[in-house]
């Protein structure tokens, strides 16, 4: 029996013996401004509507990809912007003194990531990175149908963010390079280019390592059994993470570790004329085979920032799930046939019990269920439906079997 079937069937609960004296059910959607219901708009006291007007209906369908777009755009505005400020200000014709150093670059990118996650986290999850989206789809059951939508929104946001930063520093770039657009030259301000002495294998490994570390931290922040911080503190944790990665591992390739953050601005630089000086001035802006932007180091943009980041993220996620994570939402922890049989047997054995009687059932996660308490609840993965309902001593309590079958974690309400 699959997890979905068990979760669905477990919604049928055992009726209490004194069903005739059922208490009235509370309103599941209380219309109180101090207790908002996610996804619903409060028009007036006592009224709740899903879509108060046509635009609200449209917004509900696009808010997740738009959140990813805005988050990735903010990331690239801050990141590409700090690159431009630090490098271009080294020319005395641009600024009387240099505005920042490599530490400024690290702080700029880390700040951009923190703000990006703060902006989009509550709506879309704050991926702002195709490697994160792919890892969550493979190891956390993120819907595959949303993966291409998220990735396209992230790529478009990065392209626009790079374009905004370019427009802001357009005149400074003209002064710095005398009106030319060279690769790597000022192209390194927008996309990652490995240093000349670096071998291809070393460049790939640098991107691989940074992405793997990032995903391990992301997965640990999502793990409720591993001291995960409050939701509002996640951007700060990611700020520290990217600050450390950029300060320790960023010199050789420019720490892309994000396919969208590299490819989006790279496409933009090709559109505005970067890379054509090595061939001829009449080359169409997006003809890849004639562009040094895309031909640099044997198509580094493919095997470095894209393949390196994707493979590093997947390996990092695999390492965390194999050796640390115990949650049911990971494919690594999918119950085998024997565990499913035990879980089904435990579900069928549930009967009404007087409040205060201890119940213990073993799941494949070895989770125990003790005395019910109205101040406690079971928190499960989003894909698992379960509830604990209790009454005063002398009555009955009902426990949906999925709470036992899939081993949620107990927390204080």
Secondary structure as UniProt FT lines:
FT   HELIX           3..9
FT   TURN            10..11
FT   TURN            17..18
FT   HELIX           19..21
FT   TURN            28..29
FT   TURN            33..34
FT   TURN            38..39
FT   STRAND          41..44
FT   TURN            45..46
FT   STRAND          47..49
FT   HELIX           54..88
FT   TURN            89..90
FT   TURN            92..94
FT   HELIX           102..124
FT   HELIX           130..139
FT   HELIX           144..168
FT   HELIX           170..177
FT   TURN            178..179
FT   TURN            183..184
FT   HELIX           185..189
FT   TURN            196..197
FT   HELIX           200..222
FT   HELIX           224..226
FT   HELIX           231..233
FT   HELIX           234..249
FT   TURN            251..253
FT   HELIX           259..271
FT   TURN            272..275
FT   HELIX           276..278
FT   TURN            281..282
FT   TURN            285..286
FT   HELIX           288..290
FT   HELIX           292..295
FT   TURN            296..299
FT   HELIX           300..303
FT   TURN            304..306
FT   HELIX           307..323
FT   TURN            328..329
FT   HELIX           331..333
FT   HELIX           337..348
FT   STRAND          353..354
FT   TURN            355..356
FT   TURN            364..365
FT   TURN            374..375
FT   STRAND          376..379
FT   TURN            382..383
FT   STRAND          388..389
FT   TURN            393..394
FT   STRAND          396..399
FT   HELIX           402..405
FT   TURN            406..407
FT   STRAND          409..412
//
